[in-house]
Amino acid sequence: MEKINEPKKIKLRKIDSSTVIIGFTGPVGSGCTYISEYLPTVADRKKYLYFKLSDIIKDKLKEEGKDHPSTEDLQNKGNQLRKELGGSALIELLLDKIEKQWNKRKHYGIIIDGIKNAKEVETLRSFPNFLLISVQALTETRKKRVIEDGRFKSDEEFDKADNRDKLEIYDYGQQASTCSYLSDIIIYNEKNIAELEKGDYIRSIYIQYINLIEFVHDGTISLDTKPSVDELCMTIAYSLSKASSCLKRKVGAVVVDLEKYDGELKNPNQQKELPIIISSGYNEVPFGQLPCKYHPDYGICFRDYLKQEFAKELKFCPSCGDKIVLGKIKCNVCGSEYDKYIKTCSKCHNEIEYDFFCNKCGENIFDYYIPGGKKSPGKLMDMCRSLHAEEMSLLKLKRNSFNEQNNLVLYVTTQPCNLCANKIVTSGIKKVVFSEPYSMKESQEILDNGGVKTKRFQGVKSSAFFKLYK
């Protein structure tokens, strides 16, 4: 049995290492299946085998007598299989199934839908021509889709499944947000496409992205194949994020002037001037300060340290007043046990997810009442020791001369928070392009009310940029 924290052992397989494997990931209702299952239809003479990772879970549940499992059933069983057999268990079982149907002479590639765990991505990375596509859409759009098609009966049912699907901290859980971060291409699937237009819509995705993958695989890529401006600038932002020492989320940002690039050209083939980089930044503690990881007083994320200190003083349930009695707190990664509430394991340095329900009223005390919890008035955002990537790039604007009439665009790997949105509105930025969504919907309202346009990034990410654009 493979333990979650053990190094991955790659199994030798019959599938040729040159095989194109395209994986799909995304949150509930984003449209992964809608797009991925139809791609083989528009692939012309390229023959792809299509598989859903969840079918492996359904087969196991069917053996147990559950022919019509709910989303919760699928999540529970998937977690159980990964916990018992290893983090890569589902993808290994699927690859076993694929090999039974694989014929190199007849098949060009493989499409795998429903990747939800980082270990699954890690296993597929052993195939040189594997690329992961993340399909994204706004929460309200996704919620409307799945309620209208009957998958969920209420907003509450969707929210429960969606929150769990995005990120369960233990290694064997649902990790849609992590998989999206690890993806190579992002598709923003916000529009509701009529059935008659489905073929044209998915064919456009095939031409723009899958063709690009095939050109590189076949060695037929054209010199005219160039990245978009968004792809260029976001790759720079992602590169900057690698310099961050943040233990939670590494973010990069770059401010560019797109005024000349967006100008009209009489000849569409005429060379355009590339955007001018005005400033850049990444999230980091101020110069001269020790990053949290190296700080002698705590050595973990400062906000987690504050939560631990708060928990020490929490003696009674804030809901009913009953005395708090903690059991053993166990690290889900290395198995270390603690007698007190702790956010980060001192041995393996992984974050510990611990649910403590009050014995009397059943309230989830730490999840709800520690700062940053669901019923806590503050998120401790203002206690973070680091400058945000957006802040650093905006502060540097003052060092560089620029005309406020220029078309300044901020590219950032993560959607700005409320504090950064306030600064962006007053800085002269005209537009924000971001990759990873953020949970604070108020930040979007601040940008909208301040007249700053926003755009979700779509295209090739930095992880595949130099692979697909040669």
C-alpha positions as CSV (number, residue, x, y, z in Angstrom):
1,M,0.0,0.0,0.0
2,E,1.4,3.4,-1.0
3,K,1.3,5.9,1.9
4,I,0.3,9.5,1.0
5,N,3.6,11.1,2.0
6,E,5.9,8.5,0.3
7,P,7.7,9.3,-3.0
8,K,5.7,8.3,-6.1
9,K,6.9,5.1,-7.8
10,I,6.2,5.2,-11.5
11,K,4.7,2.1,-12.9
12,L,5.9,0.9,-16.3
13,R,3.0,0.9,-18.8
14,K,2.2,-0.1,-22.3
15,I,1.0,3.4,-23.2
16,D,3.6,4.9,-25.4
17,S,5.5,7.8,-23.7
18,S,4.9,10.0,-26.7
19,T,1.1,9.7,-26.4
20,V,-0.8,13.0,-26.1
21,I,-2.8,12.9,-22.8
22,I,-5.1,15.9,-22.1
23,G,-6.5,16.1,-18.6
24,F,-9.4,18.3,-17.5
25,T,-10.0,19.8,-14.0
26,G,-12.4,22.4,-12.6
27,P,-14.9,23.1,-9.9
28,V,-18.5,21.8,-9.8
29,G,-20.5,23.1,-12.7
30,S,-17.6,24.7,-14.6
31,G,-18.3,22.6,-17.7
32,C,-15.3,20.2,-17.8
33,T,-17.4,17.3,-19.0
34,Y,-19.4,19.5,-21.3
35,I,-16.2,20.4,-23.2
36,S,-14.0,17.3,-22.7
37,E,-16.5,14.6,-23.8
38,Y,-17.3,16.5,-27.0
39,L,-13.6,17.2,-28.1
40,P,-13.1,13.8,-29.8
41,T,-16.1,14.6,-32.0
42,V,-14.4,17.7,-33.4
43,A,-10.9,16.2,-33.6
44,D,-11.2,15.3,-37.2
45,R,-9.0,12.3,-38.0
46,K,-7.2,12.5,-34.6
47,K,-8.7,9.6,-32.6
48,Y,-9.0,10.3,-28.9
49,L,-10.1,7.9,-26.2
50,Y,-12.3,9.6,-23.6
51,F,-12.5,8.6,-19.9
52,K,-14.1,10.1,-16.8
53,L,-12.1,9.6,-13.6
54,S,-15.3,9.5,-11.6
55,D,-16.4,6.3,-13.5
56,I,-13.7,4.4,-11.4
57,I,-15.5,5.6,-8.3
58,K,-18.9,4.7,-9.7
59,D,-17.7,1.2,-10.5
60,K,-16.6,0.7,-6.9
61,L,-19.9,2.0,-5.5
62,K,-21.8,-0.2,-7.9
63,E,-20.0,-3.2,-6.4
64,E,-21.4,-2.0,-3.1
65,G,-24.9,-1.8,-4.4
66,K,-25.1,2.0,-5.1
67,D,-26.2,2.4,-8.7
68,H,-27.1,6.1,-8.4
69,P,-24.6,7.7,-6.1
70,S,-24.9,11.3,-5.0
71,T,-22.1,13.9,-5.3
72,E,-21.3,13.4,-1.6
73,D,-21.2,9.6,-2.2
74,L,-18.6,10.1,-5.0
75,Q,-16.6,12.5,-2.9
76,N,-16.5,10.2,0.1
77,K,-15.6,7.1,-1.9
78,G,-12.9,8.9,-3.8
79,N,-11.4,10.1,-0.6
80,Q,-11.6,6.6,0.9
81,L,-9.8,5.0,-2.1
82,R,-7.0,7.6,-2.1
83,K,-6.6,7.3,1.7
84,E,-6.4,3.5,1.7
85,L,-4.6,2.9,-1.6
86,G,-2.5,6.1,-2.0
87,G,-3.1,9.5,-3.4
88,S,-2.7,8.3,-7.0
89,A,-4.9,5.3,-6.6
90,L,-7.8,6.5,-8.9
91,I,-5.6,7.6,-11.8
92,E,-3.6,4.3,-11.6
93,L,-6.8,2.3,-11.7
94,L,-7.9,4.4,-14.7
95,L,-4.6,3.9,-16.5
96,D,-5.1,0.1,-16.0
97,K,-8.5,0.4,-17.7
98,I,-7.1,2.5,-20.5
99,E,-4.4,0.0,-21.3
100,K,-7.0,-2.6,-22.1
101,Q,-8.4,-0.4,-24.8
102,W,-5.2,1.3,-26.0
103,N,-4.0,0.6,-29.6
104,K,-1.2,2.9,-30.8
105,R,-2.0,2.3,-34.4
106,K,-5.7,3.3,-34.0
107,H,-5.5,6.0,-31.3
108,Y,-3.8,9.3,-31.3
109,G,-4.4,10.4,-27.7
110,I,-6.3,10.2,-24.4
111,I,-8.7,12.6,-22.8
112,I,-9.2,12.3,-19.0
113,D,-12.0,14.3,-17.4
114,G,-12.5,15.0,-13.7
115,I,-9.0,15.2,-12.2
116,K,-9.4,16.4,-8.6
117,N,-6.2,15.6,-6.7
118,A,-2.6,16.9,-6.9
119,K,-1.3,13.3,-6.8
120,E,-3.3,12.5,-9.9
121,V,-1.6,15.4,-11.7
122,E,1.8,14.3,-10.4
123,T,1.3,10.8,-11.8
124,L,0.2,12.0,-15.2
125,R,3.2,14.4,-15.4
126,S,5.3,11.2,-15.9
127,F,4.0,11.2,-19.5
128,P,6.0,13.9,-21.4
129,N,3.0,15.0,-23.5
130,F,0.5,15.4,-20.7
131,L,-1.2,18.8,-20.4
132,L,-3.8,19.8,-17.8
133,I,-6.7,22.1,-18.8
134,S,-8.6,23.9,-16.1
135,V,-12.2,25.0,-16.9
136,Q,-13.4,27.9,-14.9
137,A,-16.6,29.9,-14.4
138,L,-18.1,32.3,-11.8
139,T,-19.7,30.6,-8.8
140,E,-23.1,32.0,-9.5
141,T,-23.0,30.7,-13.1
142,R,-21.9,27.3,-11.9
143,K,-24.6,27.2,-9.2
144,K,-27.3,28.1,-11.7
145,R,-26.2,25.4,-14.1
146,V,-26.2,22.5,-11.7
147,I,-29.5,23.5,-10.0
148,E,-31.2,23.9,-13.4
149,D,-30.0,20.5,-14.6
150,G,-31.1,18.8,-11.4
151,R,-27.7,17.8,-10.0
152,F,-28.4,19.9,-6.8
153,K,-31.7,20.9,-5.3
154,S,-30.7,24.0,-3.4
155,D,-28.0,26.7,-3.0
156,E,-27.0,25.2,0.3
157,E,-26.5,21.7,-1.2
158,F,-24.3,23.2,-4.0
159,D,-22.3,25.4,-1.6
160,K,-21.5,22.4,0.6
161,A,-20.3,20.2,-2.3
162,D,-18.4,23.1,-4.0
163,N,-16.5,24.2,-0.8
164,R,-15.5,20.6,-0.2
165,D,-14.6,20.1,-3.9
166,K,-12.3,23.1,-4.1
167,L,-9.9,22.3,-1.3
168,E,-9.7,19.6,1.4
169,I,-6.4,20.1,3.2
170,Y,-5.5,16.5,3.6
171,D,-3.6,14.9,0.7
172,Y,-6.3,12.3,-0.2
173,G,-9.1,14.9,-0.4
174,Q,-10.7,17.0,-3.1
175,Q,-8.3,19.6,-4.4
176,A,-9.9,21.3,-7.4
177,S,-8.3,24.7,-6.6
178,T,-4.9,23.1,-6.3
179,C,-5.3,21.3,-9.6
180,S,-6.4,24.5,-11.2
181,Y,-3.2,26.1,-9.9
182,L,-1.2,23.2,-11.4
183,S,-2.9,23.4,-14.8
184,D,-1.2,24.4,-18.0
185,I,-4.2,26.0,-19.8
186,I,-7.2,27.9,-18.5
187,I,-10.5,28.0,-20.3
188,Y,-13.0,30.6,-19.0
189,N,-16.4,28.9,-19.7
190,E,-18.9,31.6,-18.6
191,K,-21.4,31.7,-21.4
192,N,-24.3,29.3,-21.7
193,I,-23.9,27.9,-25.2
194,A,-27.0,26.7,-27.0
195,E,-26.9,23.0,-28.2
196,L,-26.8,24.1,-31.8
197,E,-23.7,26.2,-31.1
198,K,-22.0,23.6,-29.0
199,G,-20.0,22.2,-31.9
200,D,-18.7,25.6,-33.1
201,Y,-17.8,26.6,-29.5
202,I,-15.8,23.4,-28.7
203,R,-14.2,23.4,-32.2
204,S,-12.8,26.9,-31.4
205,I,-11.3,25.5,-28.2
206,Y,-9.8,22.6,-30.2
207,I,-8.3,24.9,-32.8
208,Q,-6.9,27.3,-30.3
209,Y,-5.4,24.9,-27.7
210,I,-5.6,21.2,-28.7
211,N,-4.2,22.0,-32.1
212,L,-1.3,23.7,-30.4
213,I,-0.6,20.6,-28.4
214,E,-0.8,18.4,-31.4
215,F,1.5,20.7,-33.5
216,V,4.2,20.5,-30.8
217,H,3.8,16.7,-30.5
218,D,4.0,16.2,-34.3
219,G,6.8,18.7,-34.8
220,T,4.7,20.8,-37.2
221,I,4.4,24.0,-35.2
222,S,4.4,27.1,-37.3
223,L,6.6,30.2,-36.8
224,D,3.4,32.2,-37.0
225,T,2.1,30.5,-33.8
226,K,2.7,33.2,-31.1
227,P,1.4,33.7,-27.6
228,S,-1.3,36.3,-26.9
229,V,-0.5,39.5,-25.0
230,D,-2.4,38.1,-22.0
231,E,-0.3,34.9,-22.1
232,L,3.0,36.9,-22.3
233,C,2.1,39.2,-19.4
234,M,0.6,36.5,-17.2
235,T,3.7,34.3,-17.7
236,I,5.8,37.2,-16.4
237,A,3.5,37.5,-13.4
238,Y,3.7,33.8,-12.6
239,S,7.5,33.9,-13.0
240,L,7.6,36.8,-10.4
241,S,5.5,34.7,-8.0
242,K,8.3,32.2,-7.7
243,A,10.4,34.7,-5.8
244,S,7.8,34.9,-3.0
245,S,8.6,33.2,0.4
246,C,5.0,33.1,1.4
247,L,3.9,29.8,3.0
248,K,0.3,30.1,1.8
249,R,0.0,31.6,-1.6
250,K,2.7,32.8,-4.0
251,V,1.4,35.7,-6.1
252,G,3.0,37.8,-8.9
253,A,2.0,41.0,-10.5
254,V,3.1,43.2,-13.4
255,V,1.8,46.6,-14.6
256,V,2.1,47.2,-18.3
257,D,1.2,50.0,-20.7
258,L,-1.0,48.5,-23.6
259,E,-1.7,51.8,-25.3
260,K,0.4,51.3,-28.4
261,Y,-0.3,47.6,-28.6
262,D,-4.1,48.1,-28.7
263,G,-3.8,50.7,-31.5
264,E,-5.6,50.0,-34.8
265,L,-3.4,48.7,-37.7
266,K,-4.4,48.8,-41.4
267,N,-2.7,45.6,-42.1
268,P,-3.5,42.8,-39.6
269,N,-0.1,41.1,-40.3
270,Q,1.7,44.3,-39.5
271,Q,4.1,44.0,-36.5
272,K,2.6,45.5,-33.3
273,E,4.7,47.0,-30.5
274,L,4.8,44.8,-27.4
275,P,3.4,46.1,-24.1
276,I,5.7,48.3,-22.1
277,I,6.4,46.9,-18.6
278,I,6.0,49.8,-16.0
279,S,6.5,47.9,-12.7
280,S,6.3,44.5,-11.1
281,G,6.0,42.8,-7.8
282,Y,5.3,39.7,-5.7
283,N,4.0,39.1,-2.2
284,E,6.8,39.4,0.3
285,V,7.7,40.9,3.7
286,P,9.3,44.4,3.6
287,F,13.0,44.6,2.9
288,G,15.1,44.0,6.0
289,Q,12.4,41.7,7.6
290,L,12.7,37.9,8.1
291,P,10.1,35.8,6.2
292,C,7.7,34.0,8.5
293,K,9.4,30.6,7.8
294,Y,12.7,31.9,9.3
295,H,11.3,34.0,12.1
296,P,12.7,32.8,15.4
297,D,9.5,33.4,17.4
298,Y,7.1,31.3,15.4
299,G,8.5,29.9,12.1
300,I,5.1,29.4,10.5
301,C,2.6,31.7,8.8
302,F,2.1,34.7,11.1
303,R,-1.7,34.5,10.8
304,D,-1.7,30.8,11.7
305,Y,0.5,31.7,14.7
306,L,-2.1,34.3,15.8
307,K,-4.9,31.7,15.4
308,Q,-3.0,29.3,17.6
309,E,-2.5,32.0,20.2
310,F,-6.2,32.9,20.1
311,A,-7.1,29.2,20.5
312,K,-5.1,29.0,23.7
313,E,-7.3,31.6,25.3
314,L,-10.6,29.9,24.1
315,K,-11.7,28.0,27.1
316,F,-15.5,27.8,26.5
317,C,-17.7,27.3,23.4
318,P,-18.6,30.8,22.1
319,S,-22.0,29.4,21.1
320,C,-23.3,27.7,24.2
321,G,-20.7,28.4,26.9
322,D,-19.8,24.7,27.6
323,K,-16.2,24.0,28.5
324,I,-13.9,23.1,25.6
325,V,-12.3,19.6,25.9
326,L,-9.8,18.8,23.2
327,G,-9.0,15.3,22.1
328,K,-5.8,14.3,20.3
329,I,-5.1,16.5,17.3
330,K,-3.5,14.5,14.5
331,C,-1.5,15.6,11.4
332,N,-3.2,14.0,8.4
333,V,0.2,13.9,6.5
334,C,2.8,12.5,8.9
335,G,0.5,11.2,11.7
336,S,2.1,13.4,14.5
337,E,-0.3,13.9,17.5
338,Y,-0.7,17.0,19.6
339,D,-2.6,17.8,22.9
340,K,-3.4,21.4,21.9
341,Y,-4.9,23.2,18.9
342,I,-2.2,23.7,16.3
343,K,-2.4,25.0,12.7
344,T,0.9,23.8,11.4
345,C,2.6,20.5,12.1
346,S,6.0,21.1,13.7
347,K,7.5,18.0,12.2
348,C,6.4,18.0,8.5
349,H,5.3,21.7,8.4
350,N,2.0,20.8,6.7
351,E,-1.2,22.7,7.7
352,I,-3.4,20.7,10.0
353,E,-7.2,20.5,9.3
354,Y,-8.9,19.9,12.6
355,D,-12.7,20.0,13.1
356,F,-13.7,20.3,16.8
357,F,-17.4,20.1,17.4
358,C,-18.7,21.2,20.8
359,N,-20.0,18.2,22.7
360,K,-23.0,20.1,23.9
361,C,-24.3,22.2,21.0
362,G,-22.5,20.6,18.1
363,E,-20.9,23.9,16.9
364,N,-17.7,23.6,14.9
365,I,-15.7,25.9,17.3
366,F,-12.4,26.4,15.5
367,D,-13.9,26.5,12.0
368,Y,-16.4,29.2,13.0
369,Y,-15.0,31.3,15.7
370,I,-11.2,31.6,15.4
371,P,-10.3,34.7,13.4
372,G,-10.7,33.9,9.8
373,G,-13.5,31.5,10.5
374,K,-17.1,31.6,9.2
375,K,-18.5,33.5,12.2
376,S,-15.5,35.5,13.0
377,P,-15.7,39.3,12.3
378,G,-12.2,39.5,10.9
379,K,-10.1,37.5,8.4
380,L,-6.7,38.6,9.9
381,M,-5.9,39.9,6.4
382,D,-4.6,43.1,7.9
383,M,-2.3,41.1,10.1
384,C,-0.3,39.5,7.3
385,R,3.3,40.7,7.4
386,S,3.8,40.7,3.6
387,L,3.1,43.4,1.1
388,H,0.8,41.9,-1.5
389,A,2.1,41.6,-5.1
390,E,-0.3,44.2,-6.3
391,E,0.8,46.6,-3.5
392,M,4.5,46.2,-4.4
393,S,3.9,46.8,-8.1
394,L,1.7,49.9,-7.4
395,L,4.3,51.3,-5.0
396,K,6.9,51.0,-7.7
397,L,4.8,53.0,-10.1
398,K,5.9,56.1,-8.3
399,R,9.5,55.3,-9.1
400,N,8.8,55.1,-12.8
401,S,7.5,58.0,-14.9
402,F,4.3,57.3,-16.6
403,N,1.4,59.3,-18.1
404,E,-1.9,58.7,-16.3
405,Q,-3.6,58.8,-19.6
406,N,-1.8,55.6,-20.7
407,N,-3.7,52.4,-20.8
408,L,-2.2,50.8,-17.6
409,V,-3.2,47.1,-17.1
410,L,-2.4,45.1,-14.0
411,Y,-1.7,41.4,-14.6
412,V,-1.9,39.4,-11.4
413,T,-1.9,35.6,-10.8
414,T,-4.6,35.8,-8.1
415,Q,-7.7,38.1,-8.0
416,P,-7.0,41.1,-5.8
417,C,-8.4,41.3,-2.2
418,N,-10.4,44.2,-0.9
419,L,-7.3,46.1,0.4
420,C,-5.6,45.9,-3.0
421,A,-8.7,46.7,-4.9
422,N,-8.9,50.0,-3.0
423,K,-5.4,50.9,-4.0
424,I,-5.9,49.8,-7.6
425,V,-8.9,52.1,-8.0
426,T,-6.9,55.2,-6.9
427,S,-3.6,54.3,-8.8
428,G,-4.6,55.0,-12.4
429,I,-4.9,51.3,-13.4
430,K,-7.6,50.9,-16.1
431,K,-7.9,47.2,-16.2
432,V,-7.1,44.1,-14.1
433,V,-6.4,40.6,-15.6
434,F,-6.3,37.8,-13.0
435,S,-5.9,34.1,-13.2
436,E,-6.9,32.4,-9.9
437,P,-10.2,33.6,-8.4
438,Y,-10.4,34.8,-4.8
439,S,-13.2,34.4,-2.3
440,M,-13.8,38.1,-1.5
441,K,-16.7,39.2,-3.8
442,E,-16.5,42.7,-2.3
443,S,-13.2,43.3,-4.1
444,Q,-15.0,42.9,-7.4
445,E,-17.6,45.5,-6.4
446,I,-14.8,47.9,-5.4
447,L,-13.2,47.6,-8.8
448,D,-16.5,47.9,-10.6
449,N,-17.6,51.0,-8.7
450,G,-14.2,52.5,-9.3
451,G,-14.4,52.1,-13.1
452,V,-11.7,49.5,-13.3
453,K,-12.4,46.8,-15.9
454,T,-11.7,43.2,-14.9
455,K,-11.0,40.1,-17.0
456,R,-10.5,36.4,-16.1
457,F,-7.3,35.1,-17.8
458,Q,-7.7,32.5,-20.4
459,G,-4.9,30.8,-22.3
460,V,-1.6,29.0,-21.9
461,K,-0.1,29.4,-18.4
462,S,3.6,29.7,-17.6
463,S,4.0,26.0,-16.8
464,A,3.5,25.2,-20.5
465,F,4.5,28.4,-22.1
466,F,7.9,27.4,-23.3
467,K,6.7,23.9,-24.2
468,L,3.9,25.1,-26.5
469,Y,5.5,28.2,-27.9
470,K,8.8,27.1,-29.4
